[in-house]
Amino acid sequence: MAISRAKVAAAALVAASLAAAAVAQSNKNPESLLPPGFDEPPAPPAAAPGKTPAANSTAPAAPTVQPLPSLALGNSSEPAPTPSATPTPDAAQLAQYEMPPFARRSLSLVGPTGTTEGGLAPNAWGNADGRYLEILMRRLSAPLPSRWLSIALRRALLSQVDTPYGLNGADFAAERAWLLLRMGESVSARALVQSVDTANVSPKLRDVWMNAALATADPGALCPLTDAALRDDNQPGWVLAQAMCTALVGNPGEAQPLIAQARRAHIADGIDLQLAQKVVGAGADSRQAITIEWTPVVQLNVWRFGLATATGIAVPDSLYDTVGPQVTGWRALAPAIPLADRVAPAERAAAMGVLSNLALVDLYGAIDAAEDMPAALSATAADLRSAYAGADVATRLGALRQLWEGGTTPEGKYARLILTARAAARVRPGDGKDEADRIVASMLSAGMDRTAMRWRDTVAQGSDGWAMLALADPDAATRVGYGQVSGYASARKQQLFFAGLAGLGRLSPADIERGAQALDVKIGTDNVWTRALDRATRDRQPATVLLLAAIGMQTSSWHGVPPDMLYRIVTALRVVGLDAEARMIAVEALTRI
């Protein structure tokens, strides 16, 4: 749905002005994705029948452990035992063995991806106010319309960065992981929360940790925090987690009484309790069999998704219609979901930026090698094989066309370009001239800019392929004239092409001024969002720039992104050293319109 410039400016104004409300918001935990009752303090046990799950007044009382009786000694004159030469270590000493000082991670530098693994520099957030950043993250509507901006923002959120001044490192990790979950990046979110030592986990991070564990269908990831969570607040979700973890470590006999206590205390009922029992039944030496009945369920949530997926229970398709698009990414990344059920979510996730070209090709490769696959999926996998290894050029090009035409939605069409990127790269420019535009678009959807530049002399002047290469060229040494812009495609594409070239510095100042007036692109727009973006750009804060770029791109598709906003985003990314990301975002604008 398109948005007007006024609405964009208003949204940016609200987002960039949030620092004023930071103090009031800084201690607020993320809005939970858990079912009602799992993220609220226990309430009096007066739940109405049928409410799922019901709240609980108190956590189930732990069984009373009676001390062992003293052993009567037959000889009262027997000497007392001699104390051990090595006294039993206290809790502090035991902690030293569990996590020696050299292995502990600091909260001042948190994140799983260092610079050697492709992360941003530790000072990527600069001196930006931490509470301001947290609120921007909380208010960001995700997923984003841009695949490449989403990929770049994921990189920033996962980077091992300095904790901004005034924040607890665990809380800042929680906000970053919460945003990743909303972007569909469940695996990345789990990696981020687990980059904080369990001894340093804050209540906010613990809430997000549970959501990340469930979004990745990994209830075992809850176990390191269960004891501390029950000591602090006895949240219903953690009470059930205690029972599940007890079974997962091989003690089903101890887990069953905990489940029974949870049922009597109205911790949960219905499918939420049944799914916890299903996990308990999956533990070693368990003889429990639980049947899951979805008929009464009208709403899917992260608890139900995570535990059902972890135990191999298929979630009805109708329930996926009750959740946000972030669950598409979770489904695509969940190895427990059968291959055939993962294909459609995987293609949508690739368009979102969650899956790469290689991951999508691997998925279809597994389908090609599997038996008893649906005929349509087997045919697509066979076409992909032919696109890579067909006997001749005609066969390979025919397979590529078949794959491209298989996309039935805008997201599906773009996903097929991503899927075929490396197969398209195997076509020589002289052999694929008739399909030059789609071959170039396919390669650039996977970031293969230098490979795509081989087609520079093959694409027709003024074509989509020509325009994309003009934007994607990593070694551009000359500027494009405005006359070339004015002769390109439709008015909307002209605006976006002009905005991309101007942002990348590939038009002269005179041509930028001329184009802005002729195409009605208000590159001089001034509002709170543009000033915040300019300030972060001036201070060389690449992570802050990426976050503000995402804040500006608050629309459901590329059709709602104003060209002047694209210009500001591309300019800012280029200036702070993210030139590759800037070029790919500019190309994506033309590809997806």
N, C-alpha and C positions, 0 to 999 in steps of 0.2 A: 504494500500500500504506500503510495507516495505521500510525502510530507512537504509542507510548504517551507520556504525559507524562514518565515516568521516562527513557525513551530520549531524548526531546528534551532533557531537562535534562542527561543524560550527554553527549550530543553537544555541547551548548553548553558544558559544563564543559571538555571536551577542547579545543574550538575557542578559547575565550576564555582558556585558560591556556597557550596555545602560546608566549607570549613567553619563558617560562623556557627553551625549547629553541631560541630564536632564533639564538643565536650559532653553534650547531652546524649550523643549517640555512641560514644566510644566504648561503653561497657555493654552495649546491646549485643546479645548473641545472634548469630544468623537465624533467619526464619527457617525452621526445620522442615524437611521434606517427610518426616516420619508421620505415621497416623496419629490422630488425636490421642493424647495421653502419654505418648512416648517421649514428648519433649516438654512436658509440663510437670511441675512439682506434684508429688502425690497429693490427692485430694481425698476428702472423706468418702468411704466406700458406699455411696448411695447411688450408684450408676443405674440409669434406666435400662430395662431389658432391651437387648439388641444393639446397644451402643458399642462400637468396636474401635479400639479396645476400651474397656472401662478403666477409670482411674482407680488409684488405690490410696488408702489413707496412710498406710505405713508399709515399708518393705517387709517381706516375710521374715519372721524372727529366725535367727540362726539357731540350729539345734544346740541345746545345752550340753556341754561336754563336762561330765563329772570327772573329778580327779581320781587317779588310780589309788586304791587303798594302800596304806603302808604295809610293807611286808614285815611280819613278825619274825624276829631273829631267834633262832633256837638258843643261842648263847649270848646272854646280855653283856658278857665281858669281851665280846669280839670287838676289835678296834674299829674305829670309824674309817671309812675309805680315805685314802690319801688324795688330796686335790690334784687335778691334772696339772702338769707343768705348763701346758698351753691353755690358757683360759678360753672359754667359748667366746667367739667374737660377737660384738654387739651389732646392731643394725647398720651403723655407720661403716663398721669394718666390712660387713658382708657386702654393702653397696660398692665398696672399693673393688671387691672381687668381681661383682657382676658388671661393673662399668669402671675400669681403672681410669684415673685422671687423664692419661694421654689419649684415651679413646672417646672422651666426652666432647660433644659438639657445642660450640658457643651459640647463644641466642643472638649475638650481635652480627652473625653472618649465617643466614639460613637459606637453604635451597639445594636441590639435588644436582643441578647442572652448573658446573664450573666453566670458566672461560675455555679450558682445553677441550671441553665437550660441546662447545658451541654456545654457551651461555653469554649473557651480557656481562660487562665489567661490574665488580662489586658496588661501585658508586653510581649505578645506572639510574637510581632514583634521585641522585644529587642531594640537595638540601631541602627537598620538598617536605612540607608538613605531613607527618605520618597519618594523623587523624583525617586530614583532608583526603589523602590517598585512599584510606580505608572506606570512607563514605562514597567516594567516586566508584570504587569497586562494588560496593553494596548496591548502588543505584544503577549500575550498568545493566541494560537489558541485553541478554544473550540468548541464543547465539547471534553472531554478527552476520550481516549480509555478505561480507567479504571473506572469502577463504584465506587470502593471503594476509589480511590484517589479523585474522584469528590465529593463524600460525605464528605471526610475529608476536602477538600479545601472549600466547602460550609460552613462547621462548622467554619473554620478559618475566612472566610470573614464576617460571621454574628456575630462573637463574639464581645462583648463589650470591645474594646481594646483602649489602649492609642494611641492618634494620634502621628505619628512619628514626630520627630523634623523637623521644617521647612515647615510643611504643614498646610493648613487650614483644620480643621476637616470635614467641609462640602465637600470640594473637595476630600478628601481621601475617604469619604463615597461614593461619586459619582463614583470614579474609581472601588471600590469594587462592587457596584451595577451594573455597566456596565459589569463587568466580569461575574457576576451572570446571567445577561440577556443572555449573549452569551453562558453560560452553560445550558440554558434552564430553569433556576430557576427564573421564573417571580415573583412568590409569595414572595420568599425570597428577591428579589431585591426591591420589593415594601416595604416590612417590613424594609429594611435597609434605604431606602431614608426617610421613615417616622419616623425614629428614630432621625432625626434632626428637631429641631423646625423650623417652617416656617419662623420665623423672621431671622434665621441664614442661610437660603438657599442661596447658591452662584449661579452665572450663570451656572457654570458647573453642579452642582447638579440639577438645575432646568431643564436642558436639559435631564438629565438621569431620573428625576422624570417623565417627560412626557412620555418617552419611557416605563418606568415601569408601569405607569398607563394604557397605551394602551396595553402593553403585557398581562396585567391581565384583559383586557376588562372592565376597570373601569374608564370611563370618569369623573365620579364624583370626583375621586382622584385629578383631575387637579384644581378643584375649589379653594382650599386654596391659590394657587399661582397665579391665573389669574390676579388679580389687580396689584400685584407687577411686574409681567412679562410685562404687557402692559405699565407700567410706565417706565420700563427700556429699552425695545427694540422693542415692537410692532411686535414680530415675527408673521407670518401669522397663525401658529398653535395655538398660544395663542389668537389671535383675534377670531378665530372660537370657541375656548374653552370658551371665554367670552359669546358667544351666547348660547352654550350648557348649561353652568352652570346657566345662567339666566333662562332657561327653566326648568332645573332640580330642582330649588328652587321654582318653581310654578309661574313663570312670563312669560308664552309663548308670551304674547302680546308685551313684551319688547324684546324678543329674535328674533322675526321675522324681525323687522327693522335692527337689527344687521346682520342677514343673508343677507338681501337685500343689505345692504351697502357693505358687503364682496363680493357679486357677482358683484356689479357695479365697485368696486375698483380692481377687478381681484385678490382678495386674493386667491381664489381657484375656480376650476370649475370641471365639470365632476363628477366622482364618489366620489371624496374627499369632494366636497361640498354637494353632495346628502347624504352621510353618516352623515355629521354634521347635516343636516336638519332632518335626521331620528332620531338622538338623541334628537333634539329639539322637534320633534313630539312625542317622548316618554314621555315628561314631563307632569305634571298634567294639566288638562283642555286644552290640545292641540287638535285641530281638524284637524291637518295637516297629510296627508297621502302621503308618498313618496315611489315610486317604484325604486328599485335598479336594474340596468342593468349592468351585469358583462361582456357582450360580448366585449366591446371595451378595456377591461383591460387586459394587458399583463404581469403585474408585481404586486405581492403582497408586501406590506410593513406593518410596524407596525401600521400606521394610519388606513389603510383599514382593517387589521386583528382585531384591537381593537374595532373600532366602529361597524363593521359588527357583530362581536361576541356579543358585548354588546346589540345590538338591535335584536338579534335572526336571523340574515341573514346568511345563509349558504355560506361559501366561496367555490367556485368550487375546486375540487381536483387538477385540472390542475394548479391552481395558487400556491398550496402548493409546487409544483415541482420547483418554481422559487425562493424559499427562502432557507436559511440555516437550518441545523438540529436543531438549538436552538428552532425553532418554534414548533417542535415536543413536547418539554417540555411545551411550552405555551398552546398548544392544550390540552394536557393531564390534565393540571391544571385548565382549564376553565370550571366552572360548567354550563355555559350557552350553551355549545355545547352538543347536545344530547348524551345519553349514548352510543348508537350504534356507533356513529361517533368518540367516544373517545377511544374505545378499542385498536385499532391498534396503535395510538400514545402513549397510556398509556403503552403498553408492551415495545415499543422502549424506552420510557422515563424511565421505570424501569431499563432496561439494562444500560442506561446512568447514573443512580444514582439519578434521579429526584424523582421517586416514590418508596416507600417502599413496602415490601411484604404486609403489612396490607392495604395500600392504594389500591393495585392491587386486593386483595381479596375482599375488600369492593366494588370495582367497579363491579366485577363479581357477587357479592351478590345482588347488585341493579339490575343487568340484570336478575338474576334468579327470582327476585320478580316482575319484570315488565312484562307487557303484550305487545304483538305485536312486540317482538324482532325478528331479523333475526334468522332463524333456526340454523345456524352454531354457533352463539353466545349463544343461549339457550342451545345447546348441550354441549358446553364447560363449561358453568355455571353448568349444571347438572353433568358433570364429576367432577368438583371441589367439588360439594356437596357430591358426592359419595366418593371422595378421603378422605374427612373429616369424613363422617358419614355413610360409606357403611356398609351393614349388617354383612360382614365378611372380613377377611384379603384379600382373593382373590379378592373381589369386590373393596376394597380400592387400592390394588396394580394394578389391571387392569385399574382403573380410572387414577392413576398416570402415567402409561405407555401411556395411550391415550393422556393425557395432554402433556407429554414430546415429544411425536412424532408429536404433532400438530405444533411445531415450524418449520417454513420452511426456516428461515435464521439463520445465527449465532447469531444475536441479539435476534431473536425470540426464539431460543432454550434456550438461557441463561435466557430470560424473563420467560419462563415456569418453569425453575428451581426456580426462585425467587417466582413465583406465588404459587408453591406447597410446599414451605419450611416448613410451620407449619403442613401441612397435612403429609409430609414425616416424621416429628418428631413424629408423632403418631404411626408409624410403629415400632414394637419391633425388635431388631437386629436378633433374631432367626427366625422371620417370613419373613424378606426381604433380605435374604442373596444373592439371585440371582440378586438383584437390588442394592446391597450395594453401588457401586460407585456413581450411580446417586442420591441415597437417601442422601449420605454424601455431595455430591456437592450441592444438593438442600438446605440442612440445612445451609451450610456454605455460600451460596449466600446471605442469610439473616443475617449472623453473629451469628448463633446459635452454637457457638463453643463448649460449654460445653455439650450441648445436643448431638452434633455429636460425641463427644468422647466416648459415650456409645458403639459405633461401633468399637472401637479399636481392640477388639478380634474377630470381625466378618469379617472384610475386609481381603482380601488375600494379603500376602506379595508381594510387588512389583506392586500392582494394583494402579489405580488412587486414589481410596478411601484411601488406606494406605498412599500414598504420601501426600494427602491433610491433613490428620489427623496429620502426622508428622510435617507439617508446622503450623497447626491451634492450636495445643495443647497449652492452656494457662498456663499449669503447667509443662511444659517439664523440666525434671530434668536430663535427660541423653542425650548424643549426638548420632547422627546417624553416622555410619561408612561409609567411602567412597565406600566400596564394595557394600553397599545397594543402593547407588546412581547409580553406574555404571550398576546395573542390572535392572534399571527401564526404561521402555517404550522406546520411540524414542529418537534420538540424541537431537532434539530440546527441548523436555520435560526434558531430562536429564539436559541440560544446565540451564533451568529455575528452576528446582527443586534444583539443586546445588546452584544457585544464591540465592534462597530464604533461604535455610538452612544456607548458609554462612553468609548472611545478618542478620539472626536472632541469630547468634552465636551458632548454633547447629551442627557445625562441628569443629573438632580440627584444630589448625593452620596448622598442617602437612597435614591433609586431604584437607584443603582449598588450600594449595599450590599444592598438587598433582592433585586435581580436576581441578584447573584453567589451569594447563598445559595439562592434558589429554583431557579436553572438550573444550579447546581454548576459555576460558572466561577470558577476559583481565580485571581482577578486579583491576589492578594497573593503569588503564588509568588515565592520568593527563591532564586536560585542564582547561579552564576558568570556565566551568560549575562545574566540580568536585571540584575545589578550592573554588568557591562560596558556594557550598553545604557544604563542610567541614567547612568553616568559620562559616556559620549559625549554623551548628551542634555544633561546639565547643563553640559558644556563647549562646547555648541553646535558640534558637529562633524557636519554633515549627511552627509558622505561616509562617515564611520566608522559612523554610525547605519545607513545603507543597507547597508553591508557586514555589520554585525552582525545586521540584520534578515534578510538572506539566509542567514547562518549558522544562524539559528534555524529557518528554513523549509526544513529538510533532509528533504524527503519528496517522493515522486513525484507527488502530486496534492493538491488542496485537501482531500480527504477525510482526509488525515493531519495537517492543521494544527489544533492545539488552539485553542479559542476564547480561552483566556487568553493564548496567544502572539500571536494576532491583536490582542488588546487592547493588549498592550505595544508591538507594532510600530506600530500606528496612533497611539497616544499619542506615541511618540518622534518619529515623522515630523512630526506636527502641531506639536510643541513646537519643533523645529529649523527650522520654516518651510517644510516640504514638505507643506502642507495638501492641495493638489490630489492629490498622489500618495497620501496617506493616505486620502482619500475614495474614489479609484478602486480602491484595494486592498480597502477594506471592501465596495464594491459588487461587485467581482469575486468575493468569497467567496460572496455570495448567488447570483450568476449561474451559478457553476460547480459548485454542490452539487446 
